[in-house]
Amino acid sequence: MSASQSRRRQRGISFIGLLFVAIVLACVGVVVAQVIPTLIEYQAITKAANKAKEGTTVPEVRAIFDRAQAIDDFQSISGKDLDVKKVGDKVVVSFAYQREIHLFGPAFLTLKYEGQSR
């Protein structure tokens, strides 16, 4: 078997290719590591909104939400940012906010979150 025939059968990734894949995976990992806390915060905000719907007046709903905010320690939204409506005999608490994650230079990743109580 000659050297040219054995090279044709070799398959795989070169060192440069491996390095490129590693760099891409590292960048994706850094972004995911920054996004996960915002998802956890969104879950805490949704939980606080579900707790706040137990209030009967708008100020009471906002006060319940602010107490839950102090306990769960999230900063993206407060009681004054809530949209409180009454649908039938149920109180519905809605919210919307956005978070920006700085990637590099002038590049940002903007995440828009919205939700409402169940």
DSSP file with accessible surface (Angstrom, degrees, kcal/mol):
  #  RESIDUE AA STRUCTURE BP1 BP2  ACC     N-H-->O    O-->H-N    N-H-->O    O-->H-N    TCO  KAPPA ALPHA  PHI   PSI    X-CA   Y-CA   Z-CA
    1    1 A M              0   0  159      0, 0.0     2,-0.1     0, 0.0     0, 0.0   0.000 360.0 360.0 360.0 130.1    0.0    0.0    0.0
    2    2 A S     >  -     0   0   60      1,-0.1     4,-1.7     4,-0.0     3,-0.2  -0.355 360.0-108.0 -85.6 169.1    1.5    3.3   -1.0
    3    3 A A  H  > S+     0   0   61      1,-0.2     4,-1.7     2,-0.2     5,-0.1   0.854 117.6  55.1 -66.5 -35.0    1.4    6.5    1.2
    4    4 A S  H  > S+     0   0   60      1,-0.2     4,-1.3     2,-0.2    -1,-0.2   0.868 107.2  50.7 -69.4 -33.2   -1.1    8.2   -1.0
    5    5 A Q  H  > S+     0   0   93      1,-0.2     4,-1.0     2,-0.2    -1,-0.2   0.884 109.2  50.3 -70.4 -37.9   -3.6    5.3   -0.6
    6    6 A S  H  X S+     0   0   47     -4,-1.7     4,-0.8     1,-0.2    -2,-0.2   0.854 107.6  54.2 -70.8 -30.2   -3.3    5.3    3.2
    7    7 A R  H  < S+     0   0  180     -4,-1.7     3,-0.3     1,-0.2    -1,-0.2   0.850 103.1  56.7 -69.9 -33.6   -3.9    9.0    3.3
    8    8 A R  H  < S+     0   0  181     -4,-1.3    -1,-0.2     1,-0.2    -2,-0.2   0.832 106.9  49.4 -67.7 -29.7   -7.1    8.6    1.4
    9    9 A R  H  < S+     0   0  156     -4,-1.0    -1,-0.2    -3,-0.1     2,-0.2   0.684  87.6 100.8 -82.9 -19.2   -8.5    6.2    3.9
   10   10 A Q     <  +     0   0  143     -4,-0.8     2,-0.3    -3,-0.3    -3,-0.0  -0.494  50.7 178.5 -70.7 134.3   -7.7    8.3    6.9
   11   11 A R        +     0   0  234     -2,-0.2     2,-0.3     2,-0.0    -2,-0.0  -0.922  24.9  79.8-130.7 160.3  -10.7   10.1    8.3
   12   12 A G  S    S-     0   0   79     -2,-0.3     2,-0.4     2,-0.0    -2,-0.0  -0.921  73.5 -52.5 139.9-165.4  -11.2   12.4   11.2
   13   13 A I        -     0   0  104     -2,-0.3     2,-0.1     4,-0.0    -2,-0.0  -0.888  45.1-129.1-115.7 139.5  -10.7   15.9   12.3
   14   14 A S     >  -     0   0   78     -2,-0.4     4,-2.6     1,-0.1     5,-0.2  -0.284  31.1-104.0 -77.9 171.0   -7.5   17.9   12.0
   15   15 A F  H  > S+     0   0  146      1,-0.2     4,-2.7     2,-0.2     5,-0.2   0.915 123.5  50.7 -62.5 -41.4   -6.0   19.8   15.0
   16   16 A I  H  > S+     0   0  121      2,-0.2     4,-2.4     1,-0.2    -1,-0.2   0.919 111.2  48.8 -63.9 -41.8   -7.1   23.1   13.5
   17   17 A G  H  > S+     0   0   21      2,-0.2     4,-2.4     1,-0.2    -2,-0.2   0.915 111.7  49.1 -63.0 -42.7  -10.6   21.7   13.1
   18   18 A L  H  X S+     0   0   95     -4,-2.6     4,-2.4     2,-0.2    -2,-0.2   0.912 110.9  50.3 -63.1 -42.1  -10.6   20.4   16.7
   19   19 A L  H  X S+     0   0   82     -4,-2.7     4,-2.3     2,-0.2    -2,-0.2   0.918 110.3  49.9 -62.9 -42.5   -9.4   23.8   17.9
   20   20 A F  H  X S+     0   0  137     -4,-2.4     4,-2.4     2,-0.2    -2,-0.2   0.932 111.2  48.2 -62.4 -45.7  -12.2   25.6   16.0
   21   21 A V  H  X S+     0   0   65     -4,-2.4     4,-2.6     1,-0.2     5,-0.2   0.915 111.2  51.4 -62.6 -40.6  -14.9   23.3   17.4
   22   22 A A  H  X S+     0   0   51     -4,-2.4     4,-2.3     1,-0.2    -1,-0.2   0.911 110.0  48.9 -64.3 -40.6  -13.5   23.7   20.9
   23   23 A I  H  X S+     0   0   98     -4,-2.3     4,-2.3     2,-0.2    -2,-0.2   0.926 112.2  48.2 -66.0 -43.6  -13.6   27.5   20.6
   24   24 A V  H  X S+     0   0   65     -4,-2.4     4,-2.5     1,-0.2     5,-0.2   0.937 112.7  48.3 -62.2 -45.1  -17.2   27.5   19.3
   25   25 A L  H  X S+     0   0  116     -4,-2.6     4,-2.4     1,-0.2    -1,-0.2   0.889 110.5  52.0 -64.0 -37.3  -18.3   25.2   22.1
   26   26 A A  H  X S+     0   0   60     -4,-2.3     4,-2.1    -5,-0.2    -1,-0.2   0.922 110.3  48.2 -65.2 -42.3  -16.6   27.4   24.7
   27   27 A C  H  X S+     0   0   78     -4,-2.3     4,-2.0     2,-0.2    -2,-0.2   0.921 112.7  47.8 -64.3 -44.0  -18.3   30.5   23.3
   28   28 A V  H  X S+     0   0   80     -4,-2.5     4,-2.7     1,-0.2     5,-0.2   0.914 110.5  53.2 -62.8 -40.5  -21.7   28.7   23.4
   29   29 A G  H  X S+     0   0   39     -4,-2.4     4,-2.3    -5,-0.2    -2,-0.2   0.895 107.2  50.9 -62.3 -39.6  -21.0   27.5   26.9
   30   30 A V  H  X S+     0   0   85     -4,-2.1     4,-1.2     2,-0.2    -1,-0.2   0.925 111.9  46.9 -65.3 -42.7  -20.3   31.0   28.1
   31   31 A V  H >X S+     0   0   46     -4,-2.0     4,-1.7     2,-0.2     3,-0.5   0.938 112.6  49.2 -65.6 -44.6  -23.5   32.4   26.6
   32   32 A V  H 3X S+     0   0   72     -4,-2.7     4,-2.3     1,-0.2    -1,-0.2   0.909 107.4  55.6 -62.2 -39.0  -25.6   29.5   28.1
   33   33 A A  H 3< S+     0   0   62     -4,-2.3    -1,-0.2     1,-0.2    -2,-0.2   0.798 110.9  45.2 -64.9 -27.3  -24.0   30.1   31.5
   34   34 A Q  H <X S+     0   0   79     -4,-1.2     4,-0.5    -3,-0.5    -1,-0.2   0.741 112.6  50.6 -85.8 -24.8  -25.2   33.7   31.4
   35   35 A V  H >X S+     0   0   28     -4,-1.7     4,-1.6    -3,-0.2     3,-0.7   0.853  95.7  69.4 -81.4 -35.1  -28.7   32.8   30.2
   36   36 A I  H 3X S+     0   0   84     -4,-2.3     4,-2.2     1,-0.3     3,-0.3   0.897  95.5  53.1 -56.6 -43.9  -29.5   30.2   32.8
   37   37 A P  H 3> S+     0   0   73      0, 0.0     4,-2.3     0, 0.0    -1,-0.3   0.879 107.0  53.5 -61.2 -31.9  -29.7   32.7   35.7
   38   38 A T  H <X S+     0   0    2     -3,-0.7     4,-2.2    -4,-0.5    -2,-0.2   0.863 108.0  50.3 -70.2 -33.0  -32.2   34.7   33.7
   39   39 A L  H  X S+     0   0   83     -4,-1.6     4,-2.1    -3,-0.3    -1,-0.2   0.898 110.4  49.0 -68.9 -39.0  -34.4   31.6   33.3
   40   40 A I  H  X S+     0   0  103     -4,-2.2     4,-1.9     2,-0.2    -2,-0.2   0.912 111.3  50.3 -65.2 -40.2  -34.2   30.9   37.0
   41   41 A E  H  X S+     0   0   25     -4,-2.3     4,-2.5    -5,-0.2    -2,-0.2   0.911 107.3  54.1 -63.9 -40.9  -35.2   34.5   37.7
   42   42 A Y  H  X S+     0   0   66     -4,-2.2     4,-2.6     1,-0.2    -1,-0.2   0.910 107.5  50.7 -60.0 -41.3  -38.1   34.2   35.2
   43   43 A Q  H  X S+     0   0  133     -4,-2.1     4,-2.3     1,-0.2    -1,-0.2   0.904 110.1  49.7 -64.5 -38.7  -39.4   31.2   37.1
   44   44 A A  H  X S+     0   0   19     -4,-1.9     4,-2.3     2,-0.2    -2,-0.2   0.899 111.0  49.6 -66.3 -38.6  -39.2   33.1   40.4
   45   45 A I  H  X S+     0   0    0     -4,-2.5     4,-2.5     2,-0.2    -2,-0.2   0.915 110.7  49.6 -67.0 -41.9  -41.1   36.0   38.9
   46   46 A T  H  X S+     0   0   23     -4,-2.6     4,-2.3     2,-0.2    -2,-0.2   0.918 110.9  50.1 -62.5 -41.8  -43.8   33.7   37.6
   47   47 A K  H  X S+     0   0  109     -4,-2.3     4,-1.8     1,-0.2    -2,-0.2   0.917 111.1  49.1 -62.5 -41.9  -44.0   32.1   41.0
   48   48 A A  H  X S+     0   0    0     -4,-2.3     4,-2.5     1,-0.2    -2,-0.2   0.888 109.8  51.7 -65.5 -38.0  -44.4   35.6   42.6
   49   49 A A  H  X S+     0   0    0     -4,-2.5     4,-1.4     2,-0.2    -2,-0.2   0.898 108.9  50.4 -66.2 -39.0  -47.1   36.6   40.1
   50   50 A N  H  < S+     0   0   28     -4,-2.3    -1,-0.2     1,-0.2    -2,-0.2   0.862 113.1  46.4 -66.0 -34.6  -49.0   33.4   40.9
   51   51 A K  H >< S+     0   0   84     -4,-1.8     3,-1.3     1,-0.2    -2,-0.2   0.887 109.2  55.4 -72.0 -37.6  -48.7   34.2   44.6
   52   52 A A  H >< S+     0   0    0     -4,-2.5     3,-2.1     1,-0.3    -2,-0.2   0.761  89.2  74.5 -70.0 -23.5  -49.7   37.9   44.1
   53   53 A K  T 3< S+     0   0   68     -4,-1.4    38,-0.4     1,-0.3    -1,-0.3   0.659  79.3  76.0 -67.2 -10.1  -53.0   37.0   42.3
   54   54 A E  T <  S+     0   0  143     -3,-1.3    -1,-0.3    -4,-0.2    -2,-0.2   0.676  76.9  97.2 -72.5 -16.5  -54.4   36.1   45.7
   55   55 A G    <   -     0   0    1     -3,-2.1    36,-0.1    -4,-0.1     3,-0.1  -0.323  64.8-151.6 -69.8 157.9  -54.8   39.8   46.5
   56   56 A T  S    S+     0   0  102      1,-0.0     2,-0.3    -2,-0.0    -1,-0.1   0.717  75.6  44.3-104.8 -25.1  -58.1   41.5   45.9
   57   57 A T  S  > S-     0   0   73      1,-0.1     4,-2.6    34,-0.0     5,-0.2  -0.819  85.7-113.5-117.1 161.5  -57.0   45.0   45.1
   58   58 A V  H  > S+     0   0   61     -2,-0.3     4,-2.6     1,-0.2     5,-0.2   0.932 116.8  48.6 -60.8 -47.2  -54.3   46.3   42.9
   59   59 A P  H  > S+     0   0   96      0, 0.0     4,-2.2     0, 0.0    -1,-0.2   0.901 112.4  50.0 -61.6 -35.5  -52.2   47.8   45.8
   60   60 A E  H  > S+     0   0   80      2,-0.2     4,-2.5     1,-0.2    -2,-0.2   0.920 109.8  50.2 -67.5 -41.4  -52.5   44.5   47.7
   61   61 A V  H  X S+     0   0    1     -4,-2.6     4,-2.3     1,-0.2    -1,-0.2   0.937 112.7  47.1 -60.9 -45.1  -51.5   42.5   44.6
   62   62 A R  H  X S+     0   0   82     -4,-2.6     4,-2.6     1,-0.2    -1,-0.2   0.879 111.1  51.5 -66.6 -36.6  -48.4   44.7   44.2
   63   63 A A  H  X S+     0   0   37     -4,-2.2     4,-2.1    -5,-0.2    -1,-0.2   0.915 109.9  48.9 -67.2 -41.9  -47.5   44.5   47.9
   64   64 A I  H  X S+     0   0   22     -4,-2.5     4,-2.1     2,-0.2    -2,-0.2   0.924 112.6  48.9 -61.6 -43.2  -47.7   40.6   47.8
   65   65 A F  H  X S+     0   0    0     -4,-2.3     4,-2.5     1,-0.2    -2,-0.2   0.926 109.7  51.3 -62.9 -43.2  -45.5   40.6   44.7
   66   66 A D  H  X S+     0   0   66     -4,-2.6     4,-2.0     1,-0.2    -1,-0.2   0.868 108.6  51.3 -64.9 -35.6  -43.0   43.0   46.3
   67   67 A R  H  X S+     0   0  152     -4,-2.1     4,-1.8     2,-0.2    -1,-0.2   0.925 111.3  47.5 -64.9 -42.5  -42.8   40.7   49.4
   68   68 A A  H  X S+     0   0    2     -4,-2.1     4,-2.9     1,-0.2     5,-0.2   0.876 109.4  55.0 -65.7 -34.0  -42.1   37.7   47.2
   69   69 A Q  H  X>S+     0   0   31     -4,-2.5     4,-1.6     1,-0.2     5,-0.9   0.906 106.8  50.0 -64.4 -40.5  -39.5   39.8   45.3
   70   70 A A  H  <5S+     0   0   80     -4,-2.0    -1,-0.2     2,-0.2    -2,-0.2   0.883 114.1  45.6 -66.5 -34.8  -37.7   40.5   48.6
   71   71 A I  H  <5S+     0   0  127     -4,-1.8    -2,-0.2     1,-0.2    -1,-0.2   0.940 120.2  36.8 -73.2 -48.4  -37.7   36.8   49.5
   72   72 A D  H  <5S-     0   0   51     -4,-2.9    -2,-0.2    -5,-0.1    -1,-0.2   0.577 101.2-137.4 -84.2 -10.3  -36.6   35.5   46.0
   73   73 A D  T  <5 +     0   0  119     -4,-1.6     2,-0.3    -5,-0.2    -3,-0.2   0.936  43.5 152.7  56.5  58.8  -34.2   38.4   45.4
   74   74 A F      < -     0   0    6     -5,-0.9    -1,-0.2     3,-0.1    -2,-0.1  -0.910  25.2-172.2-114.4 149.7  -34.8   39.3   41.8
   75   75 A Q        +     0   0  141     -2,-0.3    -1,-0.1     1,-0.1    -2,-0.0   0.511  61.5  88.6-117.9  -8.5  -34.3   42.8   40.4
   76   76 A S  S    S+     0   0   37      1,-0.1     2,-0.3    21,-0.0    22,-0.2   0.749  98.8  14.3 -70.0 -23.7  -35.7   42.8   36.9
   77   77 A I        -     0   0    3     20,-0.1     2,-0.3    18,-0.0    -3,-0.1  -0.989  63.0-166.0-151.2 150.6  -39.2   43.7   37.8
   78   78 A S    >   -     0   0   24     -2,-0.3     3,-1.6    -3,-0.0     4,-0.3  -0.787  44.6 -87.0-131.6 179.4  -41.2   45.1   40.7
   79   79 A G  G >  S+     0   0    0      1,-0.3     3,-1.4    -2,-0.3   -16,-0.1   0.829 121.9  60.3 -59.5 -33.2  -44.8   45.4   41.8
   80   80 A K  G 3  S+     0   0  151      1,-0.3    -1,-0.3   -18,-0.1   -18,-0.0   0.720  98.9  59.4 -70.4 -16.1  -45.3   48.7   40.0
   81   81 A D  G <  S+     0   0   79     -3,-1.6    15,-0.3   -19,-0.1    -1,-0.3   0.485  85.2 106.2 -88.3  -3.3  -44.4   47.0   36.7
   82   82 A L    <   -     0   0    6     -3,-1.4     2,-0.6    -4,-0.3    13,-0.2  -0.451  63.7-141.4 -79.6 150.9  -47.2   44.5   36.9
   83   83 A D  E     -A   94   0A  85     11,-2.8    11,-2.9    -2,-0.1     2,-0.5  -0.953  23.1-166.9-109.0 111.0  -50.4   44.7   34.8
   84   84 A V  E     +A   93   0A  26     -2,-0.6     2,-0.3     9,-0.2     9,-0.2  -0.884  13.3 166.4-107.2 124.3  -53.3   43.7   37.1
   85   85 A K  E     -A   92   0A 106      7,-2.6     7,-3.3    -2,-0.5     2,-0.6  -0.921  31.9-132.8-130.9 158.7  -56.7   42.8   35.6
   86   86 A K  E     -A   91   0A 139     -2,-0.3     2,-0.6     5,-0.2     5,-0.2  -0.962  19.2-172.4-113.3 119.9  -59.8   41.2   36.8
   87   87 A V  E >   -A   90   0A  92      3,-2.8     3,-2.1    -2,-0.6     2,-0.5  -0.938  67.5 -45.7-113.7 107.8  -61.2   38.6   34.3
   88   88 A G  T 3  S-     0   0   74     -2,-0.6    -2,-0.0     1,-0.3     0, 0.0  -0.562 123.0 -27.8  68.0-121.4  -64.6   37.4   35.6
   89   89 A D  T 3  S+     0   0  144     -2,-0.5     2,-0.4     2,-0.1    -1,-0.3   0.334 121.9  92.7-106.4   6.7  -64.0   36.8   39.3
   90   90 A K  E <  S-A   87   0A 120     -3,-2.1    -3,-2.8     2,-0.0     2,-0.5  -0.802  70.4-132.2-105.3 143.3  -60.3   36.0   39.0
   91   91 A V  E     -A   86   0A  22    -38,-0.4     2,-0.5    -2,-0.4    -5,-0.2  -0.789  21.5-160.9 -89.3 129.2  -57.4   38.4   39.3
   92   92 A V  E     -A   85   0A  21     -7,-3.3    -7,-2.6    -2,-0.5     2,-0.6  -0.966   1.6-160.8-115.7 123.9  -54.8   38.0   36.5
   93   93 A V  E     -A   84   0A   0     -2,-0.5    24,-2.2    -9,-0.2     2,-0.3  -0.922  13.0-176.2-106.6 119.1  -51.3   39.4   37.0
   94   94 A S  E     +AB  83 116A  17    -11,-2.9   -11,-2.8    -2,-0.6     2,-0.3  -0.851   3.5 177.2-114.3 153.2  -49.3   39.9   33.8
   95   95 A F  E     - B   0 115A   9     20,-2.6    20,-2.4    -2,-0.3     2,-0.3  -0.983  10.2-176.3-150.4 155.9  -45.7   41.1   33.4
   96   96 A A  E     + B   0 114A  64    -15,-0.3     2,-0.3    -2,-0.3    18,-0.2  -0.958  17.0 148.5-152.9 138.4  -43.2   41.7   30.6
   97   97 A Y  E     - B   0 113A  25     16,-2.9    16,-3.1    -2,-0.3     2,-0.3  -0.964  28.7-134.0-159.0 168.3  -39.5   42.7   30.8
   98   98 A Q  E     - B   0 112A 102     -2,-0.3     2,-0.4    14,-0.2    14,-0.2  -0.977   7.4-156.7-134.4 151.3  -36.3   42.3   29.0
   99   99 A R  E     - B   0 111A  80     12,-2.8    12,-3.3    -2,-0.3     2,-0.4  -0.973   8.5-150.7-123.8 140.5  -32.7   41.4   30.0
  100  100 A E  E     - B   0 110A 113     -2,-0.4     2,-0.5    10,-0.2    10,-0.2  -0.935   4.8-163.1-113.1 134.3  -29.6   42.3   28.1
  101  101 A I  E     - B   0 109A  14      8,-2.8     8,-3.0    -2,-0.4     2,-0.4  -0.975  20.1-131.8-116.5 122.1  -26.5   40.1   28.3
  102  102 A H  E     + B   0 108A  96     -2,-0.5     6,-0.2     6,-0.2     3,-0.1  -0.600  27.8 175.1 -74.5 124.1  -23.2   41.7   27.1
  103  103 A L  E     -     0   0A  64      4,-2.4     2,-0.3    -2,-0.4    -1,-0.2   0.901  57.4 -45.2 -91.8 -65.9  -21.4   39.4   24.7
  104  104 A F  E >  S- B   0 107A 146      3,-0.9     3,-3.0     1,-0.0    -1,-0.3  -0.949  98.2 -19.7-166.2 149.5  -18.4   41.3   23.4
  105  105 A G  T 3  S-     0   0   52     -2,-0.3    -2,-0.1     1,-0.3    -1,-0.0  -0.158 130.1 -17.0  49.7-127.0  -17.7   44.8   22.1
  106  106 A P  T 3  S+     0   0  126      0, 0.0     2,-0.4     0, 0.0    -1,-0.3   0.371 111.1 111.7 -89.6   8.5  -21.0   46.4   20.9
  107  107 A A  E <   +B  104   0A  29     -3,-3.0    -4,-2.4     2,-0.0    -3,-0.9  -0.690  39.9 173.9 -92.1 131.2  -22.8   43.0   20.8
  108  108 A F  E     -B  102   0A 104     -2,-0.4     2,-0.6    -6,-0.2    -6,-0.2  -0.960  27.9-137.9-130.1 149.4  -25.6   42.2   23.3
  109  109 A L  E     -B  101   0A  54     -8,-3.0    -8,-2.8    -2,-0.3     2,-0.6  -0.949  23.0-157.2-104.8 119.0  -28.0   39.3   23.6
  110  110 A T  E     -B  100   0A  61     -2,-0.6     2,-0.5   -10,-0.2   -10,-0.2  -0.887   6.2-167.1-103.1 124.2  -31.5   40.7   24.4
  111  111 A L  E     -B   99   0A  32    -12,-3.3   -12,-2.8    -2,-0.6     2,-0.6  -0.941   4.7-158.6-110.2 125.9  -34.0   38.3   26.1
  112  112 A K  E     -B   98   0A 167     -2,-0.5     2,-0.4   -14,-0.2   -14,-0.2  -0.922  11.6-173.1-108.3 122.6  -37.6   39.3   26.3
  113  113 A Y  E     +B   97   0A  28    -16,-3.1   -16,-2.9    -2,-0.6     2,-0.3  -0.906   9.9 164.0-115.1 141.2  -39.7   37.6   28.9
  114  114 A E  E     +B   96   0A 147     -2,-0.4     2,-0.3   -18,-0.2   -18,-0.2  -0.984   7.9 142.3-149.9 153.8  -43.5   37.9   29.5
  115  115 A G  E     -B   95   0A  21    -20,-2.4   -20,-2.6    -2,-0.3     2,-0.3  -0.981  26.0-142.2-171.8 178.3  -46.0   35.9   31.4
  116  116 A Q  E     -B   94   0A 110     -2,-0.3   -22,-0.2   -22,-0.2   -66,-0.1  -0.977  34.2 -86.5-153.6 162.2  -49.1   35.9   33.5
  117  117 A S              0   0    5    -24,-2.2   -67,-0.1    -2,-0.3   -70,-0.1  -0.310 360.0 360.0 -70.1 154.0  -50.5   34.2   36.5
  118  118 A R              0   0  195    -26,-0.1    -1,-0.1    -2,-0.0   -25,-0.1  -0.531 360.0 360.0 -87.3 360.0  -52.4   30.9   36.0
